[in-house]
Every structure is written in structure tokens, then in C-alpha cells.
């Protein structure tokens, strides 16, 4: 019996095997382009443009840098790439991830390891750093929920944790054309790689 195709051809020409991804098949241009066109919240957000995973990743990186000002540049890079596997597997909302189960997590872990190795990060980042990035991620999700996804503050507090009003009042979600976000994501990646 013929095995189903488990690879995707990227715009760079690379062929990424989802079951056995390797660092040599990872290109930042593919990641930035894919993430700029993947909508968070299944596209159920206000505004003229979808709120992309690339835009979310930029915000998480900014929040992480504010919350962890002495963190090494490599962990800012890890924050930028925290959702990078979604350039091929899409952004599944938490209820879908729960329904799919462990297989989604295993696929995400394999892709994350290959992406991290490609850009000089350890395959698995330390648990403390992962928690710090998750904290920034939750603040971003709270902001998105309240500012563009129709949640009340009470609902956002329930699902993403109560956030510091001093932070939430200073941060605003941006909605921009995908190509503009793609280019900023690529530029931020280059800036962080150059600083390593």
C-alpha cells in the first residue's frame, strides 16, 4: 500500500518532511511567509486584515524582551520562533488541539526541534525560558482576545490569566497587510541572528 505524502514543497524550493523534518529543509523566508498568512483565532477577529501568527510572534518577542530585559538574545530568538511550526501545520485553536490529542504535540515538537537546530538554538529550550515565553504568549493572547476577538476582560482573565493593567493599557494589537508583517518578521530574525 502506498504511503500518503507527508511532505510539503516550500516557496524556497525546499521539501519539508513533516514526519522527519531536518534543519537543512528549514528556511526563514518560508517561515516568515507562511506565518504572515496564517490567521490566529481561526480568522474570527475584527479588522481589515487577519491577525497573523507572524504579527503575534513579533508581539510576543517584544513582551518577552520587556519582561526579561537581561535574557540572552538567543531566548528572544526562541520567542520569535515559538509558533514557527505553524507555518506548515497552521494555527489550531486550543479546543482543536485538545480534540486532536498527543499526535499534534508530537508533530509540533519535531518541527520545533528542527527549526531550533537550524538557527543555532538547542532542540529543546530550558523549561524556565519556555515558561517565560509562555507568560509573554498569554499576555499577547489576552490582548488579542480583548482588542480584536470579542472577549470581555473577565473572559480573557478566565482563559489567559489576569494581566497587569499597567502592561495591557500600553500595548495595542496591530493589523497590517501580510507582506508588511512578513518583511518585519524576516528583519527581526536577521537582527537577532546578527546579535548572537
Secondary structure as UniProt FT lines:
FT   STRAND          7..9
FT   TURN            11..12
FT   STRAND          15..17
FT   HELIX           23..25
FT   HELIX           28..36
FT   HELIX           40..43
FT   HELIX           53..67
FT   TURN            68..70
FT   HELIX           73..80
FT   TURN            81..85
FT   HELIX           86..89
FT   HELIX           94..100
FT   HELIX           102..118
FT   TURN            119..120
FT   HELIX           127..147
FT   HELIX           153..160
FT   HELIX           165..168
FT   TURN            169..170
FT   HELIX           178..195
//
